[in-house]
Amino acid sequence: MHRSIYLDQYQSAVVSILAATDGSVPQSNQYQAASAAIIYKGRRKLKRTRYVSGRVTAPDAELNAISCAVRLAVKQANCQHIMVFTDSMGSAHRAVDPGVHSGQAFSLSVCRALQEWFEADDLCRVTFVYVPSALRWDIHGEAHKYVTELKVRVGRRKTDNSIDALRSRAAHSVLDSWNSTFQDPTYRGSEFLELQQPDGRLLQPSYLNGGPWLSTFGHSITEFARVCRCITGHAPIGAYYHRFKINEPHSCTCGAALQSRQHILFRCRNCYSMHYPRFLRDIAAFMKYNPTAFGFTRDPLGVG
């Protein structure tokens, strides 16, 4: 890739320090995360450093690298402008945020270093430049290669952990337990309607974006209420009344002797029928064309 005119301009400025930073979190839990920073003044490489960051998240590793780069840059003589090249602007924002968050200690070190640097010269300024990692662009590409080459296994000694990493592991542990429990029909309910993911696997609960059900139907309280009743089988329909001996009609308005979920979905003449529901989009389509299905008839919105 051709060198950027923008980069050449700042490399020719004698008062500018360029810092390329990157963090790496291996997919295997056997290896620790790593951070790296490379410092340039003009076209001359002043220093490069890389080190393990422990068991942390990718943003934590990026924040660690930015902190290292800034602390190295402010120590350079005749420096009025620091340019930090990073592929994580979220970590760049966090680097200058002294508030409570994962990796706060690194942010505090950045804030302290910059405060002293700014106080020494009114012309001092710092710029964060976003560089997509996939570009493997120039000095940032070098930092990426440098950090990903560092492979250090998790040893027996105590390894550093960030708050976000601990939260992530706790969330995944709970989710694994949840998925395991969800396989038991007595937990999810004998009438639970099993649906599939687009790849054919059984739809599983998740905490991401509200989970698959809420993220699909959460835009409408009334629709989500009807979907819950449909999927769990706990709905104001004849089969439910019959099962729990509720003094309500068991028959369907179309004349069928028993108003079951299967009847409503596939056979009822009063509903826009559908094929066997395999995916959430099938249920969504049915609810769209049948706005009162699995709703209470006493309330026009089917909620009461």
ABEGO torsion letter per residue (X at the ends): XBBBAAAAAAAABAABBBBBBBBBBBABAABBBBBBBBBBBEABBABBBBBBAEBBBAAAAAAAAAAAAAAAAAABBGBABBBBBBABAAAAAAAABABBBBGAAAAAAAAAAAAAAAAABAABBBBBBBBBAAAGBEAAAAAAAAAAABBBBBBABBBBBBAAAAAAAAAAAAAAAAAAAAABAAAAEAABBBBBBAAGBBBBBBABGGEAAAAAAAABAAAAAAAAAAAAGBBBBAAAAAAAGBBBBABBAAGBABBBAAAAAAABAABBBBBBBABAAAAAAAAAABAABGBBAABAAGAX
